[in-house]
Amino acid sequence: MYQYFPANYTWSLAVMSALNRGGQIAEIDEACRPLHDLAAKKALDGDVVAQNAWFESWRRMAGRVERLGKADELAGHPLSAGRKFLRVGLYNLLAERMLSHRDPRRLQAYKNGISAFERGLRLRREPVEYVNVPYGDSVLPAIFMKAPGEGNSPCMVHFNGLDLTKEIVYAAIADEFRRRGVSLLIVDHPGVGAALRLNGLVSGPDTEMSAGACVDYLETRADVDAQRIGIIALSLGGYYAPRAAAFEKRFACCVAWGAIFDYGDAVQGRMNGSGEPSVPGFAEHLNWVFGKASFAETLEVVKKMTLENVAHRITCPLLVVHGENDRQIPLWHAQRTFDAAVNSKERELKVFSLLDGGAEHCGADNSTMVVDYITDWVAERLGASVAGV
């Protein structure tokens, strides 16, 4: 993986996220160049000075691009403006992810980010709807992207991981699903995005509940083929998606975009110095996601997040993808997930190598390799078109 900050995996991962999702390299370099002297510390416990510097630098870049986008919009150039507002959204979301959730600037930057991203989609007339999926007494905010053509289409429910948002996911994969004739419902489920930040919904082991609510919603849409609904999720979603597919039998296929067989084991290893953190202040972030006051309480929750005695319940086709050089989650999680899914009618383990690319966590080093493979696999299983529509 290209490591802009050789000693700081967490920051370098965010740089790759920007590059893989439409960020411009000159803007990224300008935001990151002043941060080199602060990048030496491993970010497991967080560093307030470094986190603040990251936030301020990326917010400044977002502000500059926003000014240019507004000028384009006033000049009557909506496509140009929209492309800039998509970057404004991306840069704000990358800025806020490094702050403690207790910092009030984080929520405001998040709101600015999702607002700018939506503005960009509207200006570019992307085929999307912002929808709220009913979930108990609350809702799950989501983006529905309609595949081209008349009639109903297959659809994938896309969950996130530990620290992403629906906007970040959209920028990574939506267009490739659309080109293959697959609609997409990208969901801020409990523990991430607006569900966590705005609706106070925290994560837990039973992801089939929120996933089932998404299927309930999609079954009400005339433009979705209810017999061809699948689920995909990345990173911590490597637990979320297989767990959901094990208990929610309406899913026609499942993709674990980066495997997690036993999250309790992964978390304990991380806290003991094994593996790299995706965000600073890892323990504090986990407490926030799972709604607990102490790490001891959080650990009791994540210990329940295992596919042991669960994966054998998966009966739909299953794709597990993983990188051989994943520095967050060891490769054995992928092998164990595949091995345990003995009742899947069709299961595949795809390991991306250092030689070919896509070998880092969720393909962060070259996301096109992973995205192409996943979207082709899904299109073939759901009766869509790998040749394009």
C-alpha positions as CSV (number, residue, x, y, z in Angstrom):
1,M,0.0,0.0,0.0
2,Y,1.2,3.5,-0.8
3,Q,2.0,4.9,2.7
4,Y,2.0,8.7,2.5
5,F,2.9,8.6,6.2
6,P,5.4,5.7,6.5
7,A,5.1,5.5,10.3
8,N,1.3,6.0,10.6
9,Y,-0.9,3.3,9.1
10,T,-4.1,4.9,10.3
11,W,-3.5,8.2,8.5
12,S,-2.1,6.4,5.4
13,L,-5.3,4.3,5.2
14,A,-7.3,7.5,5.2
15,V,-5.2,8.9,2.4
16,M,-5.8,5.8,0.3
17,S,-9.6,6.1,1.1
18,A,-9.5,9.6,-0.4
19,L,-7.6,8.5,-3.5
20,N,-9.9,5.5,-4.0
21,R,-13.1,7.6,-3.7
22,G,-12.6,10.6,-5.9
23,G,-10.1,12.8,-4.0
24,Q,-7.6,14.7,-6.0
25,I,-4.0,13.9,-5.3
26,A,-2.8,17.6,-5.3
27,E,-5.5,18.5,-2.8
28,I,-4.7,15.4,-0.7
29,D,-1.0,16.3,-0.7
30,E,-1.7,19.9,0.3
31,A,-3.9,18.7,3.2
32,C,-1.4,16.2,4.4
33,R,2.0,17.8,3.8
34,P,1.9,19.9,7.0
35,L,1.2,16.8,9.1
36,H,4.4,14.8,8.6
37,D,6.0,15.8,11.8
38,L,3.0,14.7,13.8
39,A,2.6,11.3,12.1
40,A,5.1,9.3,14.0
41,K,2.9,8.0,16.8
42,K,0.9,4.8,16.5
43,A,-2.7,6.0,16.8
44,L,-4.2,3.2,19.0
45,D,-4.8,5.5,22.0
46,G,-5.1,8.7,19.9
47,D,-3.1,11.9,20.2
48,V,-5.1,15.1,20.7
49,V,-2.5,17.4,19.0
50,A,-2.2,15.2,16.0
51,Q,-5.9,14.5,15.7
52,N,-6.7,18.3,15.8
53,A,-4.0,19.1,13.2
54,W,-5.4,16.4,10.9
55,F,-9.0,17.8,11.3
56,E,-8.0,21.4,10.8
57,S,-6.0,20.7,7.7
58,W,-8.6,18.6,6.0
59,R,-11.4,21.0,6.9
60,R,-9.4,23.9,5.3
61,M,-9.1,21.9,2.1
62,A,-12.9,21.1,2.2
63,G,-13.6,24.8,2.7
64,R,-11.5,25.8,-0.3
65,V,-13.1,23.2,-2.6
66,E,-16.5,24.3,-1.3
67,R,-15.8,27.9,-2.4
68,L,-14.9,26.7,-5.9
69,G,-18.0,24.5,-6.1
70,K,-20.3,27.4,-5.1
71,A,-18.7,29.5,-7.8
72,D,-19.4,26.8,-10.4
73,E,-23.0,26.6,-9.2
74,L,-23.5,30.3,-9.5
75,A,-22.0,30.2,-13.0
76,G,-24.6,27.7,-14.0
77,H,-22.2,24.7,-14.2
78,P,-24.0,22.1,-12.1
79,L,-21.9,19.1,-13.2
80,S,-18.6,20.8,-12.3
81,A,-20.1,22.1,-9.1
82,G,-21.4,18.7,-8.2
83,R,-18.1,17.0,-8.6
84,K,-16.5,19.5,-6.3
85,F,-19.2,19.1,-3.7
86,L,-18.7,15.3,-3.7
87,R,-15.1,16.0,-2.7
88,V,-16.2,18.5,-0.1
89,G,-18.3,15.8,1.4
90,L,-15.4,13.2,1.3
91,Y,-12.9,15.6,2.8
92,N,-15.2,16.6,5.7
93,L,-15.9,12.9,6.4
94,L,-12.2,12.1,6.4
95,A,-11.6,15.1,8.7
96,E,-14.2,14.1,11.3
97,R,-13.2,10.5,11.5
98,M,-9.9,11.3,13.4
99,L,-11.6,13.3,16.2
100,S,-13.0,12.0,19.4
101,H,-16.8,11.7,19.3
102,R,-16.9,13.9,22.3
103,D,-15.5,16.8,20.3
104,P,-18.5,18.9,19.1
105,R,-16.6,19.8,15.9
106,R,-16.9,16.2,14.8
107,L,-20.7,16.2,14.6
108,Q,-20.7,19.5,12.8
109,A,-18.1,18.4,10.3
110,Y,-20.1,15.2,9.7
111,K,-23.3,17.2,9.0
112,N,-21.4,19.4,6.6
113,G,-19.9,16.3,4.9
114,I,-23.2,14.5,4.3
115,S,-24.9,17.7,3.2
116,A,-22.2,18.5,0.7
117,F,-22.2,14.9,-0.6
118,E,-25.9,14.9,-1.1
119,R,-25.7,18.3,-2.9
120,G,-23.1,16.8,-5.2
121,L,-25.3,13.9,-6.1
122,R,-28.2,16.2,-6.8
123,L,-26.2,18.5,-8.9
124,R,-24.9,15.6,-11.0
125,R,-28.3,14.1,-11.2
126,E,-27.1,10.7,-9.9
127,P,-29.9,8.1,-9.9
128,V,-30.4,8.1,-6.1
129,E,-33.0,8.6,-3.5
130,Y,-32.4,9.4,0.2
131,V,-34.7,7.1,2.1
132,N,-35.4,6.1,5.7
133,V,-35.7,2.4,6.4
134,P,-38.2,1.8,9.3
135,Y,-36.5,0.2,12.2
136,G,-38.4,-0.3,15.4
137,D,-39.2,3.2,16.8
138,S,-36.5,4.8,14.7
139,V,-35.2,4.7,11.1
140,L,-32.0,3.7,9.3
141,P,-30.9,6.5,6.9
142,A,-29.9,5.1,3.5
143,I,-29.1,5.9,-0.1
144,F,-31.1,3.9,-2.7
145,M,-29.4,3.8,-6.1
146,K,-31.6,2.5,-8.9
147,A,-30.1,0.4,-11.6
148,P,-30.8,1.6,-15.2
149,G,-33.8,0.3,-17.2
150,E,-37.5,-0.3,-16.7
151,G,-39.0,-2.8,-14.4
152,N,-37.6,-4.3,-11.2
153,S,-33.9,-5.1,-10.7
154,P,-31.8,-7.1,-8.3
155,C,-30.6,-5.2,-5.3
156,M,-27.8,-5.4,-2.8
157,V,-28.2,-4.2,0.8
158,H,-24.8,-2.6,1.6
159,F,-23.8,-2.4,5.3
160,N,-20.7,-0.6,6.6
161,G,-17.9,-1.6,9.0
162,L,-16.7,0.0,12.3
163,D,-16.1,3.5,11.2
164,L,-17.5,4.2,7.7
165,T,-20.6,6.0,6.3
166,K,-23.0,5.4,3.5
167,E,-21.4,8.3,1.5
168,I,-17.9,6.7,1.7
169,V,-19.3,3.4,0.5
170,Y,-21.3,5.0,-2.3
171,A,-18.1,6.6,-3.6
172,A,-16.3,3.3,-3.6
173,I,-18.7,0.9,-5.3
174,A,-22.0,2.3,-6.4
175,D,-21.2,3.0,-10.0
176,E,-19.9,-0.5,-10.7
177,F,-23.0,-2.1,-9.4
178,R,-25.2,0.3,-11.4
179,R,-23.3,-0.5,-14.6
180,R,-24.0,-4.2,-14.1
181,G,-27.7,-3.6,-13.5
182,V,-27.8,-4.1,-9.8
183,S,-29.6,-1.6,-7.5
184,L,-28.0,-0.7,-4.2
185,L,-29.4,0.2,-0.8
186,I,-26.5,1.7,1.2
187,V,-27.4,1.8,4.8
188,D,-26.2,3.6,7.9
189,H,-27.1,0.7,10.2
190,P,-26.8,0.7,14.0
191,G,-23.3,1.8,15.0
192,V,-22.3,3.9,12.0
193,G,-23.1,7.1,10.2
194,A,-26.3,8.9,10.8
195,A,-27.9,5.9,12.6
196,L,-25.3,6.4,15.4
197,R,-24.6,10.1,15.2
198,L,-28.1,11.4,14.7
199,N,-30.4,8.6,15.8
200,G,-28.4,7.1,18.7
201,L,-28.6,3.6,17.4
202,V,-25.7,1.4,18.6
203,S,-24.3,-1.8,17.2
204,G,-24.5,-5.3,18.5
205,P,-24.2,-9.0,17.5
206,D,-27.7,-9.5,16.0
207,T,-27.3,-7.8,12.6
208,E,-30.1,-9.8,11.1
209,M,-32.6,-7.5,12.8
210,S,-31.5,-4.3,10.9
211,A,-30.7,-6.3,7.8
212,G,-34.2,-7.8,7.9
213,A,-35.7,-4.4,8.2
214,C,-33.9,-3.4,5.0
215,V,-35.4,-6.4,3.2
216,D,-38.9,-5.5,4.5
217,Y,-38.4,-2.0,3.0
218,L,-37.1,-3.3,-0.3
219,E,-40.1,-5.6,-0.6
220,T,-42.4,-2.6,-0.7
221,R,-40.6,-1.2,-3.8
222,A,-42.0,-2.1,-7.2
223,D,-38.6,-1.4,-8.8
224,V,-36.8,-4.2,-6.7
225,D,-37.1,-7.9,-7.4
226,A,-37.7,-9.3,-4.0
227,Q,-36.3,-12.7,-5.0
228,R,-33.0,-11.2,-5.9
229,I,-31.8,-9.3,-2.8
230,G,-28.4,-9.9,-1.4
231,I,-26.2,-8.4,1.3
232,I,-22.7,-7.1,1.3
233,A,-20.6,-5.4,4.0
234,L,-16.9,-4.5,4.4
235,S,-14.4,-4.6,7.3
236,L,-16.4,-5.3,10.5
237,G,-19.1,-6.0,7.9
238,G,-17.2,-9.2,7.4
239,Y,-19.0,-10.3,10.5
240,Y,-22.2,-8.2,10.0
241,A,-23.1,-9.6,6.5
242,P,-22.6,-13.4,7.1
243,R,-24.3,-13.1,10.5
244,A,-27.3,-11.5,8.8
245,A,-27.4,-14.0,6.0
246,A,-27.2,-16.9,8.5
247,F,-30.5,-15.9,10.1
248,E,-32.3,-13.8,7.4
249,K,-33.2,-16.4,4.7
250,R,-34.5,-13.9,2.2
251,F,-31.0,-13.0,1.1
252,A,-30.1,-14.5,-2.2
253,C,-26.4,-14.0,-1.8
254,C,-23.8,-12.7,0.7
255,V,-20.4,-10.9,0.3
256,A,-18.0,-10.5,3.2
257,W,-15.7,-7.7,1.9
258,G,-12.9,-8.5,4.3
259,A,-13.6,-11.3,6.7
260,I,-14.1,-11.2,10.5
261,F,-14.8,-14.6,12.0
262,D,-14.2,-13.7,15.7
263,Y,-14.4,-10.0,16.5
264,G,-13.7,-10.5,20.2
265,D,-10.4,-12.2,19.3
266,A,-9.6,-9.4,16.8
267,V,-10.3,-6.6,19.4
268,Q,-8.3,-8.3,22.2
269,G,-5.4,-8.7,19.8
270,R,-5.5,-5.1,18.8
271,M,-5.5,-3.9,22.4
272,N,-2.5,-6.2,23.0
273,G,-0.5,-4.6,20.2
274,S,-1.4,-6.9,17.3
275,G,-2.5,-5.4,14.1
276,E,-3.1,-1.8,13.0
277,P,-6.0,0.5,14.1
278,S,-8.3,2.1,11.4
279,V,-9.1,5.0,13.7
280,P,-7.3,6.7,16.6
281,G,-8.6,6.3,20.1
282,F,-9.6,2.7,19.2
283,A,-11.1,1.7,22.6
284,E,-13.1,5.0,22.9
285,H,-14.4,4.6,19.4
286,L,-15.6,1.0,20.2
287,N,-17.4,2.2,23.3
288,W,-19.2,4.8,21.2
289,V,-20.2,2.3,18.5
290,F,-21.5,-0.2,21.0
291,G,-23.0,2.3,23.4
292,K,-21.0,1.3,26.4
293,A,-19.4,3.4,29.2
294,S,-16.4,1.2,29.6
295,F,-14.1,-0.9,27.5
296,A,-14.8,-3.9,29.8
297,E,-18.5,-3.6,28.9
298,T,-17.7,-3.3,25.2
299,L,-15.5,-6.3,25.3
300,E,-18.4,-8.4,26.6
301,V,-20.4,-7.4,23.6
302,V,-17.7,-8.0,21.0
303,K,-16.9,-11.4,22.4
304,K,-20.4,-12.5,21.3
305,M,-19.6,-11.4,17.7
306,T,-18.3,-14.7,16.3
307,L,-19.4,-16.8,13.4
308,E,-18.6,-20.0,15.3
309,N,-21.9,-22.0,15.4
310,V,-23.4,-19.4,13.1
311,A,-21.8,-19.7,9.7
312,H,-23.1,-23.2,9.1
313,R,-26.6,-21.6,9.0
314,I,-25.7,-19.7,5.8
315,T,-27.4,-21.4,2.8
316,C,-27.2,-18.8,0.1
317,P,-24.1,-18.3,-2.1
318,L,-21.3,-16.7,-0.1
319,L,-18.2,-14.8,-1.3
320,V,-15.4,-14.1,1.2
321,V,-12.7,-11.7,-0.1
322,H,-9.6,-10.9,1.9
323,G,-6.1,-9.5,1.3
324,E,-3.0,-11.6,2.0
325,N,-1.4,-8.5,3.6
326,D,-4.3,-7.3,5.7
327,R,-2.7,-5.6,8.6
328,Q,-5.9,-5.2,10.6
329,I,-7.5,-8.6,10.4
330,P,-5.4,-11.8,9.9
331,L,-6.1,-14.0,6.9
332,W,-7.2,-16.9,9.1
333,H,-10.5,-15.1,9.7
334,A,-11.3,-15.5,6.0
335,Q,-10.3,-19.2,5.9
336,R,-12.3,-19.9,9.1
337,T,-15.4,-18.2,7.7
338,F,-15.2,-20.1,4.4
339,D,-14.6,-23.4,6.2
340,A,-17.5,-22.9,8.6
341,A,-20.0,-22.1,5.9
342,V,-20.5,-25.8,5.1
343,N,-24.2,-25.4,4.1
344,S,-23.8,-22.5,1.6
345,K,-25.0,-23.8,-1.7
346,E,-22.0,-22.1,-3.3
347,R,-19.1,-20.7,-1.4
348,E,-15.9,-19.0,-2.6
349,L,-12.8,-17.6,-0.8
350,K,-10.9,-15.1,-2.9
351,V,-7.6,-13.9,-1.5
352,F,-6.0,-10.9,-3.2
353,S,-2.2,-11.2,-3.4
354,L,0.6,-8.6,-3.1
355,L,1.6,-9.5,-6.6
356,D,-1.7,-8.6,-8.2
357,G,-2.9,-5.9,-5.8
358,G,-5.9,-5.5,-3.5
359,A,-3.9,-7.2,-0.7
360,E,-4.4,-4.7,2.1
361,H,-7.5,-4.4,4.4
362,C,-10.6,-4.4,2.1
363,G,-8.3,-3.8,-0.9
364,A,-7.2,-0.3,0.3
365,D,-4.1,-0.5,-1.8
366,N,-6.0,-1.0,-5.0
367,S,-9.8,-1.0,-4.5
368,T,-10.6,-1.5,-8.2
369,M,-9.3,-5.1,-8.1
370,V,-11.7,-6.0,-5.3
371,V,-14.7,-3.9,-6.4
372,D,-14.5,-5.4,-9.9
373,Y,-14.4,-9.0,-8.6
374,I,-17.2,-8.5,-6.1
375,T,-19.6,-6.7,-8.6
376,D,-19.0,-9.3,-11.3
377,W,-19.6,-12.1,-8.8
378,V,-22.8,-10.5,-7.5
379,A,-24.1,-9.8,-11.1
380,E,-23.6,-13.5,-12.0
381,R,-25.4,-14.8,-8.9
382,L,-28.4,-12.3,-9.2
383,G,-28.9,-12.6,-12.9
384,A,-27.6,-9.1,-13.8
385,S,-25.2,-8.3,-16.6
386,V,-21.4,-8.5,-16.3
387,A,-21.2,-6.9,-19.8
388,G,-23.0,-3.8,-18.6
389,V,-26.5,-2.4,-19.2
